[in-house]
Protein backbone atom coordinates (compact mmCIF):
# COMPACT_ATOMS: atom_id res chain seq x y z
CA UNK A 1 0.00 0.00 0.00
CA UNK A 2 1.32 3.43 -0.84
CA UNK A 3 0.34 6.29 1.46
CA UNK A 4 0.74 9.80 0.04
CA UNK A 5 1.37 12.18 2.92
CA UNK A 6 -0.03 15.65 3.46
CA UNK A 7 2.41 18.47 4.17
CA UNK A 8 1.56 18.23 7.86
CA UNK A 9 2.01 14.44 7.65
CA UNK A 10 5.49 14.94 6.30
CA UNK A 11 6.27 17.34 9.13
CA UNK A 12 4.77 15.22 11.92
CA UNK A 13 6.50 12.02 10.73
CA UNK A 14 9.88 13.68 10.05
CA UNK A 15 11.37 12.43 13.35
CA UNK A 16 10.56 8.83 12.42
CA UNK A 17 11.23 8.70 8.66
CA UNK A 18 13.19 11.86 7.90
CA UNK A 19 12.27 15.31 6.66
CA UNK A 20 10.35 16.01 3.44
CA UNK A 21 8.79 12.57 3.02
CA UNK A 22 6.24 12.46 0.22
CA UNK A 23 4.98 8.88 0.50
CA UNK A 24 5.49 5.62 2.35
CA UNK A 25 5.22 2.17 0.80
CA UNK A 26 4.59 -0.99 2.75
CA UNK A 27 2.18 -3.64 3.94
CA UNK A 28 -0.72 -2.51 6.11
CA UNK A 29 -0.65 -4.45 9.38
CA UNK A 30 -3.45 -2.57 11.18
CA UNK A 31 -6.14 -0.30 9.81
CA UNK A 32 -8.27 1.36 12.48
CA UNK A 33 -10.58 4.28 12.07
CA UNK A 34 -7.95 6.70 13.36
CA UNK A 35 -4.64 5.40 12.00
CA UNK A 36 -2.96 2.98 9.62
CA UNK A 37 0.04 0.95 10.78
CA UNK A 38 2.39 0.05 7.93
CA UNK A 39 5.29 -2.40 7.82
CA UNK A 40 7.62 -0.13 5.85
CA UNK A 41 9.31 -1.14 2.61
CA UNK A 42 10.42 2.33 1.47
CA UNK A 43 9.92 6.07 1.83
CA UNK A 44 10.00 8.46 -1.13
CA UNK A 45 11.10 12.03 -0.46
CA UNK A 46 10.02 15.20 -2.24
CA UNK A 47 13.41 15.50 -3.95
CA UNK A 48 12.95 12.05 -5.56
CA UNK A 49 15.21 10.04 -3.26
CA UNK A 50 14.04 6.67 -1.93
CA UNK A 51 15.06 5.08 1.35
CA UNK A 52 14.56 1.35 1.87
CA UNK A 53 13.29 -0.14 5.10
CA UNK A 54 13.07 -3.71 6.34
CA UNK A 55 9.62 -3.90 7.86
CA UNK A 56 9.80 -1.28 10.59
CA UNK A 57 6.31 -0.40 11.80
CA UNK A 58 5.04 3.13 11.27
CA UNK A 59 1.72 4.42 12.59
CA UNK A 60 0.20 7.13 10.40
CA UNK A 61 -2.85 9.05 11.67
CA UNK A 62 -5.62 9.33 9.05
CA UNK A 63 -5.51 13.16 8.90
CA UNK A 64 -1.84 12.91 7.82
CA UNK A 65 -2.70 10.81 4.73
CA UNK A 66 -3.57 12.66 1.52
CA UNK A 67 -4.40 9.45 -0.38
CA UNK A 68 -3.95 5.68 -0.24
CA UNK A 69 -3.21 3.54 -3.27
CA UNK A 70 -3.03 -0.22 -3.36
CA UNK A 71 -0.08 -1.36 -5.46
CA UNK A 72 -0.51 -4.59 -7.38
CA UNK A 73 1.33 -6.40 -10.11
CA UNK A 74 -0.18 -5.91 -13.52
CA UNK A 75 -0.83 -9.36 -15.00
CA UNK A 76 -0.61 -8.00 -18.56
CA UNK A 77 2.71 -6.23 -17.94
CA UNK A 78 4.15 -9.26 -16.21
CA UNK A 79 3.18 -11.54 -19.10
CA UNK A 80 4.53 -9.05 -21.64
CA UNK A 81 7.83 -8.77 -19.76
CA UNK A 82 8.10 -12.57 -19.48
CA UNK A 83 7.43 -13.02 -23.20
CA UNK A 84 9.97 -10.34 -24.14
CA UNK A 85 12.56 -11.98 -21.87
CA UNK A 86 12.04 -15.37 -23.50
CA UNK A 87 12.40 -13.88 -27.00
CA UNK A 88 15.56 -11.99 -25.97
CA UNK A 89 17.12 -15.11 -24.45
CA UNK A 90 16.31 -17.17 -27.55
CA UNK A 91 17.83 -14.49 -29.81
CA UNK A 92 20.97 -14.28 -27.65
CA UNK A 93 21.34 -18.05 -27.69
CA UNK A 94 20.99 -18.14 -31.46
CA UNK A 95 23.51 -15.32 -31.90
CA UNK A 96 26.17 -16.89 -29.70
CA UNK A 97 25.62 -20.54 -30.54
CA UNK A 98 28.46 -21.97 -32.64
CA UNK A 99 28.08 -24.67 -35.26
CA UNK A 100 30.59 -26.89 -33.51
CA UNK A 101 32.63 -27.54 -36.69
CA UNK A 102 36.26 -26.55 -36.85
CA UNK A 103 37.63 -24.80 -39.89
CA UNK A 104 40.06 -26.65 -42.18
CA UNK A 105 43.72 -26.04 -41.63
CA UNK A 106 43.37 -25.35 -37.96
CA UNK A 107 44.75 -27.54 -35.26
CA UNK A 108 47.96 -29.55 -35.12
CA UNK A 109 50.00 -30.49 -38.18
CA UNK A 110 49.44 -34.03 -39.32
CA UNK A 111 52.16 -36.66 -39.54
CA UNK A 112 55.88 -36.18 -39.11
CA UNK A 113 58.02 -36.76 -36.12
CA UNK A 114 58.55 -33.16 -35.23
CA UNK A 115 62.27 -33.17 -36.16
DRENTI-80273 format. One record per residue: residue number from 1; residue in three letters; chain; z, y, x of N, C-alpha, C in turn. Coordinates in nm, 2 decimals, padded with zeros to 4 digits. Each point is the difference from the previous one (the first is absolute). Layout:
DRENTI-80273
{site NUM, ALA, A, {Z, Y, X}, {Z, Y, X}, {Z, Y, X}},
...
This chain:
DRENTI-80273
{site 1, UNK, A, {00.00, -00.12, 00.09}, {00.00, 00.12, -00.09}, {00.00, 00.12, 00.09}},
{site 2, UNK, A, {-00.08, 00.10, -00.03}, {00.00, 00.12, 00.07}, {00.06, 00.11, -00.08}},
{site 3, UNK, A, {00.10, 00.07, 00.05}, {00.07, 00.11, -00.07}, {-00.05, 00.13, 00.07}},
{site 4, UNK, A, {-00.06, 00.09, -00.08}, {-00.04, 00.13, 00.05}, {00.13, 00.09, -00.02}},
{site 5, UNK, A, {00.04, 00.07, 00.10}, {00.12, 00.08, -00.01}, {-00.03, 00.14, -00.04}},
{site 6, UNK, A, {00.09, 00.06, -00.08}, {00.00, 00.14, -00.02}, {00.04, 00.08, 00.12}},
{site 7, UNK, A, {-00.02, 00.13, 00.01}, {00.05, 00.08, 00.11}, {00.15, -00.02, 00.02}},
{site 8, UNK, A, {00.07, 00.01, -00.11}, {00.15, -00.02, 00.01}, {00.03, -00.14, 00.04}},
{site 9, UNK, A, {-00.08, -00.10, -00.04}, {00.02, -00.14, 00.04}, {-00.01, -00.01, 00.15}},
{site 10, UNK, A, {-00.10, 00.06, 00.05}, {-00.02, 00.00, 00.15}, {00.12, 00.07, 00.07}},
{site 11, UNK, A, {00.05, 00.10, -00.05}, {00.11, 00.07, 00.06}, {00.13, -00.08, -00.01}},
{site 12, UNK, A, {00.03, -00.05, -00.12}, {00.12, -00.08, -00.02}, {00.00, -00.13, 00.08}},
{site 13, UNK, A, {-00.11, -00.06, 00.02}, {-00.01, -00.13, 00.07}, {-00.02, 00.02, 00.15}},
{site 14, UNK, A, {-00.01, 00.12, 00.05}, {-00.03, 00.03, 00.14}, {00.10, -00.06, 00.10}},
{site 15, UNK, A, {00.12, -00.01, -00.04}, {00.10, -00.06, 00.09}, {-00.02, -00.15, 00.01}},
{site 16, UNK, A, {-00.05, -00.06, -00.10}, {-00.02, -00.15, 00.01}, {-00.13, -00.04, 00.05}},
{site 17, UNK, A, {-00.11, 00.08, -00.03}, {-00.13, -00.05, 00.04}, {-00.08, 00.10, 00.09}},
{site 18, UNK, A, {00.06, 00.11, 00.03}, {-00.06, 00.11, 00.08}, {-00.06, 00.11, -00.09}},
{site 19, UNK, A, {-00.02, 00.11, 00.07}, {-00.04, 00.12, -00.07}, {-00.15, -00.01, -00.04}},
{site 20, UNK, A, {-00.04, 00.07, -00.11}, {-00.14, 00.01, -00.05}, {-00.06, -00.13, -00.04}},
{site 21, UNK, A, {00.08, -00.09, -00.06}, {-00.06, -00.12, -00.05}, {-00.08, 00.03, -00.13}},
{site 22, UNK, A, {-00.11, -00.06, -00.01}, {-00.09, 00.02, -00.12}, {00.01, -00.12, -00.09}},
{site 23, UNK, A, {00.01, -00.12, 00.05}, {00.01, -00.12, -00.08}, {00.07, -00.11, 00.07}},
{site 24, UNK, A, {00.05, -00.10, -00.08}, {00.06, -00.12, 00.06}, {-00.07, -00.12, -00.06}},
{site 25, UNK, A, {-00.01, -00.10, 00.08}, {-00.07, -00.12, -00.05}, {00.09, -00.12, 00.02}},
{site 26, UNK, A, {00.02, -00.08, -00.10}, {00.09, -00.12, 00.02}, {00.01, -00.08, -00.13}},
{site 27, UNK, A, {00.08, -00.10, 00.00}, {00.02, -00.08, -00.11}, {00.13, 00.05, -00.08}},
{site 28, UNK, A, {-00.02, 00.01, -00.13}, {00.11, 00.05, -00.08}, {00.10, -00.12, -00.02}},
{site 29, UNK, A, {00.12, 00.03, 00.04}, {00.11, -00.10, -00.02}, {00.08, 00.02, -00.12}},
{site 30, UNK, A, {00.02, 00.13, -00.04}, {00.08, 00.03, -00.12}, {-00.07, 00.12, -00.06}},
{site 31, UNK, A, {-00.01, 00.00, -00.13}, {-00.06, 00.11, -00.07}, {00.09, 00.03, -00.12}},
{site 32, UNK, A, {00.09, 00.10, 00.01}, {00.09, 00.04, -00.11}, {-00.06, 00.12, -00.06}},
{site 33, UNK, A, {00.07, 00.05, -00.10}, {-00.05, 00.12, -00.07}, {00.01, 00.12, 00.09}},
{site 34, UNK, A, {00.09, 00.00, 00.10}, {00.03, 00.12, 00.08}, {-00.07, 00.00, 00.13}},
{site 35, UNK, A, {-00.02, -00.12, 00.06}, {-00.05, -00.01, 00.14}, {-00.08, -00.13, 00.02}},
{site 36, UNK, A, {-00.08, 00.01, 00.10}, {-00.08, -00.12, 00.04}, {00.05, -00.03, 00.15}},
{site 37, UNK, A, {00.03, -00.13, 00.02}, {00.04, -00.04, 00.13}, {-00.12, -00.08, 00.06}},
{site 38, UNK, A, {-00.05, 00.04, 00.12}, {-00.12, -00.05, 00.06}, {00.04, -00.07, 00.13}},
{site 39, UNK, A, {-00.06, -00.12, 00.03}, {00.01, -00.06, 00.13}, {-00.12, 00.06, 00.08}},
{site 40, UNK, A, {00.03, 00.09, 00.09}, {-00.11, 00.08, 00.06}, {-00.09, -00.08, 00.09}},
{site 41, UNK, A, {-00.13, 00.03, -00.01}, {-00.10, -00.05, 00.09}, {-00.05, 00.11, 00.09}},
{site 42, UNK, A, {-00.02, 00.12, -00.06}, {-00.04, 00.11, 00.08}, {00.02, 00.13, -00.07}},
{site 43, UNK, A, {00.00, 00.11, 00.08}, {00.01, 00.14, -00.06}, {-00.12, 00.08, 00.06}},
{site 44, UNK, A, {-00.06, 00.07, -00.09}, {-00.11, 00.09, 00.04}, {00.05, 00.14, -00.01}},
{site 45, UNK, A, {-00.03, 00.07, 00.11}, {00.04, 00.14, 00.01}, {-00.11, 00.10, -00.04}},
{site 46, UNK, A, {00.03, 00.12, -00.03}, {-00.09, 00.10, -00.04}, {-00.11, 00.03, 00.11}},
{site 47, UNK, A, {00.03, -00.02, 00.12}, {-00.09, 00.02, 00.11}, {-00.09, -00.12, 00.03}},
{site 48, UNK, A, {00.01, -00.11, -00.09}, {-00.09, -00.11, 00.01}, {00.06, -00.12, 00.08}},
{site 49, UNK, A, {00.11, 00.02, 00.07}, {00.06, -00.11, 00.08}, {00.07, -00.10, -00.09}},
{site 50, UNK, A, {00.00, -00.12, 00.04}, {00.07, -00.11, -00.07}, {00.11, -00.06, 00.09}},
{site 51, UNK, A, {00.11, -00.04, -00.06}, {00.10, -00.06, 00.08}, {00.03, -00.13, -00.07}},
{site 52, UNK, A, {00.00, -00.11, 00.07}, {00.03, -00.13, -00.05}, {00.15, -00.03, -00.01}},
{site 53, UNK, A, {00.03, -00.08, -00.10}, {00.14, -00.04, -00.02}, {00.00, -00.15, -00.02}},
{site 54, UNK, A, {00.11, -00.06, 00.01}, {00.01, -00.15, -00.01}, {00.10, -00.04, -00.12}},
{site 55, UNK, A, {-00.02, 00.06, -00.11}, {00.08, -00.04, -00.12}, {00.12, 00.07, -00.02}},
{site 56, UNK, A, {00.03, 00.11, 00.07}, {00.12, 00.08, -00.03}, {00.00, 00.05, -00.15}},
{site 57, UNK, A, {00.11, 00.00, -00.06}, {00.01, 00.04, -00.14}, {00.02, 00.15, -00.01}},
{site 58, UNK, A, {-00.08, 00.06, -00.09}, {00.01, 00.14, -00.03}, {00.01, 00.02, -00.15}},
{site 59, UNK, A, {00.10, 00.08, -00.04}, {00.02, 00.03, -00.14}, {-00.06, 00.14, -00.02}},
{site 60, UNK, A, {-00.09, 00.01, -00.10}, {-00.07, 00.12, -00.03}, {00.03, 00.04, -00.15}},
{site 61, UNK, A, {00.07, 00.11, -00.02}, {00.03, 00.04, -00.14}, {-00.13, 00.04, -00.07}},
{site 62, UNK, A, {-00.01, -00.03, -00.12}, {-00.13, 00.02, -00.08}, {-00.05, 00.15, 00.01}},
{site 63, UNK, A, {00.09, 00.10, -00.01}, {-00.05, 00.14, 00.01}, {-00.07, 00.03, 00.13}},
{site 64, UNK, A, {00.02, -00.08, 00.10}, {-00.06, 00.02, 00.14}, {-00.14, -00.06, 00.01}},
{site 65, UNK, A, {-00.04, -00.08, -00.10}, {-00.13, -00.07, 00.00}, {-00.10, 00.08, -00.08}},
{site 66, UNK, A, {-00.11, 00.04, 00.06}, {-00.11, 00.07, -00.07}, {-00.08, -00.10, -00.08}},
{site 67, UNK, A, {-00.03, -00.12, 00.07}, {-00.08, -00.11, -00.07}, {00.03, -00.13, 00.07}},
{site 68, UNK, A, {-00.03, -00.11, -00.08}, {00.02, -00.13, 00.06}, {-00.14, -00.07, -00.03}},
{site 69, UNK, A, {-00.04, -00.07, 00.11}, {-00.13, -00.08, -00.01}, {00.02, -00.14, 00.05}},
{site 70, UNK, A, {-00.03, -00.09, -00.08}, {00.00, -00.14, 00.05}, {-00.12, -00.03, 00.08}},
{site 71, UNK, A, {00.02, -00.06, 00.12}, {-00.11, -00.03, 00.09}, {-00.02, -00.15, 00.00}},
{site 72, UNK, A, {-00.13, -00.03, -00.03}, {-00.04, -00.14, -00.01}, {-00.13, -00.02, 00.08}},
{site 73, UNK, A, {-00.02, -00.13, 00.04}, {-00.12, -00.03, 00.06}, {-00.11, 00.00, -00.10}},
{site 74, UNK, A, {-00.12, 00.05, 00.04}, {-00.11, 00.00, -00.09}, {-00.07, -00.13, 00.03}},
{site 75, UNK, A, {-00.01, -00.09, -00.11}, {-00.07, -00.13, 00.02}, {-00.15, 00.02, 00.04}},
{site 76, UNK, A, {-00.07, 00.10, -00.06}, {-00.14, 00.02, 00.04}, {-00.01, 00.04, 00.14}},
{site 77, UNK, A, {00.08, 00.09, 00.05}, {00.00, 00.05, 00.14}, {00.03, -00.12, 00.10}},
{site 78, UNK, A, {00.10, -00.07, -00.04}, {00.04, -00.12, 00.08}, {-00.11, -00.10, 00.02}},
{site 79, UNK, A, {-00.07, -00.03, -00.12}, {-00.11, -00.09, 00.01}, {-00.12, 00.05, 00.08}},
{site 80, UNK, A, {-00.03, 00.13, -00.02}, {-00.10, 00.06, 00.07}, {00.02, 00.00, 00.15}},
{site 81, UNK, A, {00.13, 00.03, 00.04}, {00.03, 00.00, 00.14}, {-00.01, -00.14, 00.06}},
{site 82, UNK, A, {00.05, -00.10, -00.08}, {-00.01, -00.14, 00.05}, {-00.14, -00.04, 00.02}},
{site 83, UNK, A, {-00.09, 00.03, -00.10}, {-00.14, -00.03, 00.01}, {-00.07, 00.07, 00.12}},
{site 84, UNK, A, {00.03, 00.12, 00.02}, {-00.05, 00.08, 00.12}, {00.04, -00.06, 00.13}},
{site 85, UNK, A, {00.13, -00.05, 00.00}, {00.05, -00.06, 00.13}, {-00.07, -00.13, 00.03}},
{site 86, UNK, A, {-00.02, -00.08, -00.11}, {-00.07, -00.13, 00.02}, {-00.14, 00.03, 00.05}},
{site 87, UNK, A, {-00.07, 00.09, -00.05}, {-00.14, 00.03, 00.04}, {00.00, 00.05, 00.14}},
{site 88, UNK, A, {00.10, 00.09, 00.04}, {00.00, 00.05, 00.14}, {00.03, -00.11, 00.10}},
{site 89, UNK, A, {00.09, -00.09, -00.04}, {00.04, -00.11, 00.09}, {-00.12, -00.09, 00.02}},
{site 90, UNK, A, {-00.08, -00.03, -00.11}, {-00.11, -00.09, 00.01}, {-00.11, 00.07, 00.09}},
{site 91, UNK, A, {-00.02, 00.13, -00.02}, {-00.10, 00.07, 00.08}, {00.04, 00.00, 00.15}},
{site 92, UNK, A, {00.13, 00.02, 00.03}, {00.04, 00.00, 00.14}, {-00.01, -00.14, 00.06}},
{site 93, UNK, A, {00.03, -00.10, -00.08}, {-00.02, -00.14, 00.05}, {-00.14, -00.02, 00.04}},
{site 94, UNK, A, {-00.09, 00.04, -00.09}, {-00.15, -00.02, 00.02}, {-00.05, 00.07, 00.12}},
{site 95, UNK, A, {00.05, 00.12, 00.02}, {-00.04, 00.09, 00.11}, {00.05, -00.06, 00.13}},
{site 96, UNK, A, {00.11, -00.05, 00.01}, {00.06, -00.05, 00.13}, {-00.02, -00.15, 00.02}},
{site 97, UNK, A, {-00.05, -00.07, -00.09}, {-00.01, -00.14, 00.01}, {-00.12, -00.03, 00.09}},
{site 98, UNK, A, {00.02, -00.08, 00.11}, {-00.11, -00.04, 00.09}, {-00.07, -00.12, -00.06}},
{site 99, UNK, A, {-00.12, -00.03, 00.06}, {-00.08, -00.12, -00.04}, {00.05, -00.12, 00.07}},
{site 100, UNK, A, {00.08, 00.02, 00.11}, {00.05, -00.12, 00.07}, {-00.10, -00.06, 00.10}},
{site 101, UNK, A, {-00.12, 00.05, 00.01}, {-00.10, -00.05, 00.09}, {00.01, 00.08, 00.13}},
{site 102, UNK, A, {-00.02, -00.06, 00.11}, {-00.01, 00.08, 00.13}, {-00.14, 00.02, 00.03}},
{site 103, UNK, A, {-00.02, 00.11, 00.07}, {-00.14, 00.04, 00.03}, {-00.05, -00.08, 00.12}},
{site 104, UNK, A, {-00.13, -00.03, 00.01}, {-00.05, -00.07, 00.12}, {00.02, 00.07, 00.13}},
{site 105, UNK, A, {00.02, -00.07, 00.10}, {00.02, 00.06, 00.13}, {00.14, 00.04, 00.03}},
{site 106, UNK, A, {00.09, -00.01, -00.09}, {00.13, 00.03, 00.03}, {00.08, -00.12, 00.04}},
{site 107, UNK, A, {00.11, 00.02, 00.06}, {00.08, -00.11, 00.03}, {-00.01, -00.04, 00.15}},
{site 108, UNK, A, {00.03, -00.12, 00.04}, {00.00, -00.04, 00.14}, {-00.14, -00.06, 00.03}},
{site 109, UNK, A, {-00.04, 00.02, 00.13}, {-00.13, -00.06, 00.04}, {00.01, -00.15, -00.01}},
{site 110, UNK, A, {-00.12, -00.06, -00.03}, {00.00, -00.14, -00.02}, {-00.04, -00.07, 00.13}},
{site 111, UNK, A, {00.05, -00.12, 00.03}, {-00.03, -00.08, 00.12}, {00.04, 00.07, 00.13}},
{site 112, UNK, A, {-00.03, -00.07, 00.10}, {00.03, 00.05, 00.14}, {00.14, -00.03, 00.03}},
{site 113, UNK, A, {00.02, 00.01, 00.13}, {00.14, -00.04, 00.05}, {00.07, 00.13, 00.04}},
{site 114, UNK, A, {-00.06, 00.11, -00.01}, {00.08, 00.12, 00.03}, {-00.01, 00.04, 00.14}},
{site 115, UNK, A, {-00.08, -00.07, 00.09}, {-00.01, 00.03, 00.14}, {-00.11, 00.09, 00.03}},
